[in-house]
């Protein structure tokens, strides 16, 4: 659910002042920052409307749904680095709405819900980054899913794909908006690395989405979230390979009372240019004794035509054989278009196909049509 603007690869392989400047651009939507200015602010406001091909499924009503989300990001040069703050605000998802039944179809919904499941305003990231040695260090309240496993065309739910499978790899057990540190640096002209270490308790945890949860890092049942990633690029190709570990207590799928388990896995991404467009393929695996999403495969393509961008993607989230409930793998496809209406305003119709939402075989074969309107500043 977390807006990523450019490939982390670009940050890893830049050097010196250019490297530091790209770090700011990566977190401010790639907007140009005047070199002699110490402060910059950017943001986006979007609204989405979605409806499905089925009004009732598995005995449950499915209503059309409208949502809105505000994103603000500010940065200010202080000392040797940059202080950054991110604020998000969102509406409350509709009861029995499209996203309550088919949670995979809109990654903008639910980014800042409170303990009652209502929308709220929240400071989701507050961090400081600076050049250290050959790379860049970021420390504070940060979003692991916005830093790891980035790609060029399927990372930004505000303007690219809406479906969750095309925003963050579902086979990675990300904690989001956590206390942590990230370091990225270049090894050579074509090779770089990234290391992330943080808490496993985040502001989006379903059972406790509070700042108390974020800052109580020593609470029983919590652990660390760590990841190491190697990034590369050669000519028009780029990619990454990484491993991750989540040390909070996880319940075994087959033995729910046995919750003293760690989650871990690996992932990879490859992308590049093809003709006048761009493509990306990515995959992941996870400990299937803990994770319902045992493996993941996806492929996406995007192309720009003057003021129109077209995108198409397909994905499959493989379900763990250890899941005790009746289960089947989630299959998802999405096609969207983004029309530039004015300099900062766009409209984006979208259609998705989802099969076995939430790994539930009773939720099969649905089409979800939607419209997204957004303004970036």
C-alpha positions, -999 to +999 in steps of 0.1 A: +000+000+000+030+022-001+039+047-028+072+040-045+083+064-072+115+052-088+135+020-087+157+017-056+183+007-082+186+043-092+194+053-056+219+025-051+239+032-082+242+070-080+271+086-064+280+116-043+257+146-044+237+132-073+230+101-053+217+122-023+196+143-046+180+112-062+171+100-027+151+131-021+134+128-056+126+092-049+105+102-019+089+133-034+074+117-065+105+124-087+096+161-088+124+185-094+138+201-062+155+235-067+191+230-056+193+262-036+161+255-017+163+237+016+126+227+016+103+208-007+068+195-006+047+173-029+016+152-027-014+137-044-051+135-039-071+107-055-106+093-055-116+058-066-150+042-075-154+005-080-182-019-088-183-057-094-200-080-119-217-098-089-240-081-064-241-110-041-215-138-035-213-167-010-244-152+008-227-118+011-239-085-005-212-067-025-219-030-028-202-004-050-177+017-032-161+051-034-129+061-015-105+090-013-069+092-002-046+122+005-008+119+004+017+146+015+054+145+016+078+172+028+115+174+031+139+199+046+177+200+044+191+200+080+228+196+087+245+170+066+213+153+055+175+157+050+146+155+074+115+140+058+079+136+069+050+118+052+013+123+060-016+103+047-054+106+052-081+083+039-118+077+040-135+048+059-141+017+037-177+009+031-192-020+050-199-048+025-182-027-001-161-040-030-128-039-010-143-056+021-151-087+000-123-085-026-094-070-007-069-074-036-085-048-059-076-014-044-043-008-026-051+028-018-079+017+006-071+012+043-037+028+044-044+048+076-072+030+094-076+034+132-084+008+158-121+009+148-114+004+111-122+041+103-102+064+081-079+089+098-050+113+093-016+099+103+020+108+100+032+075+084+069+083+079+093+106+098+129+100+091+163+115+084+186+104+056+222+113+048+252+102+029+274+077+049+304+062+033+297+051-003+259+051+002+229+066+019+215+059+054+178+064+063+168+062+100+134+068+117+098+058+112+100+043+077+081+020+053+100-012+045+076-019+016+084+014+000+122+007+000+126-029-009+119-048-042+112-017-063+104-015-100+096+011-126+060+005-136+041-014-108+049+003-075+026+033-072-010+026-065-019+063-069-011+064-106-002+029-118-018-004-110-045-005-083-044-042-075-024-051-044-005-079-062+010-052-085+021-028-058+039-050-032+050-086-034+025-105-012+050-133-005+070-108+016+058-104+052+063-066+053+057-047+085+048-012+074+056+022+090+081+009+115+111+021+135+141+011+115+172+019+094+180+013+058+214+015+041+219+014+003+252+018-017+269+009-049+294-019-053+302-011-089+287+007-119+262-020-124+258-035-090+245-023-056+231-035-023+206-026+003+202-037+039+171-030+061+168-036+098+137-026+119+110-036+142+082-060+133+055-038+148+040-012+125+013+015+122-007-008+099-008-039+121-044-052+120-045-059+157-030-027+169-026+001+144-013+027+169+019+047+176+021+029+209+025-003+190+052+012+168+073+025+197+068-004+220+096-024+203+103-047+232+067-059+237+063-096+240+057-114+207+075-088+187+108-092+169+129-078+141+122-074+104+154-075+083+161-078+046+192-078+024+189-071-013+213-071-043+204-049-072+218-048-107+214-032-141+229-039-175+219-018-205+181-018-206+176-045-180+175-041-142+166-064-113+171-075-077+173-105-056+167-104-018+160-124+014+140-113+044+132-124+080+103-114+102+109-124+139+076-116+155+056-145+168+036-163+140+011-190+145+017-223+126-010-228+100-016-264+111-010-257+149-026-223+158-015-226+194+021-229+184+028-192+177+065-190+185+075-192+148+095-169+125+086-160+090+112-158+062+115-159+024+132-147-007+122-126-038+135-114-071+125-089-098+136-084-134+125-056-157+135-035-186+125-018-219+108-036-248+100-016-278+084+017-267+072+002-234+085-013-202+080-047-186+086-063-152+084-098-138+087-106-102+084-136-078+087-146-042+086-176-019+079-178+019+078-203+047+046-221+039+042-234+074+035-198+085+026-178+054-007-185+035+009-168+005+036-194-001+047-182-035+041-155-060+045-148-097+036-117-117+042-101-150+033-065-160+037-042-190+032-005-194+035+019-224+030+057-228+013+073-258+017+110-255-008+119-227-021+083-223-005+055-204-017+019-207-008-009-183-016-046-181-006-072-155-013-108-144-004-125-111-008-157-091-005-160-053+001-196-045-016-208-013+002-229+013-006-266+013-006-262+051-037-240+052-064-260+069-094-242+053-106-250+018-082-230-003-071-222-038-045-199-052-055-162-060-054-153-097-055-117-106-053-096-138-056-059-144-058-035-173-058+003-167-054+035-187-043+069-174-054+099-193-037+133-186-066+158-184-045+188-174-009+194-162-014+177-128-049+161-133-055+126-146-084+101-150-077+064-149-104+037-158-095+003-146-108-033-149-097-063-129-103-100-128-100-119-095-104-156-088-103-171-053-100-138-035-085-143+000-077-179-011-114-187-008-127-210-036-162-197-030-151-162-043-144-172-079-144-154-112-153-118-106-148-087-127-143-053-109-145-021-129-134+012-115-125+048-121-096+067-104-092+104-105-061+121-092-043+153-089-005+156-081+012+187-068 
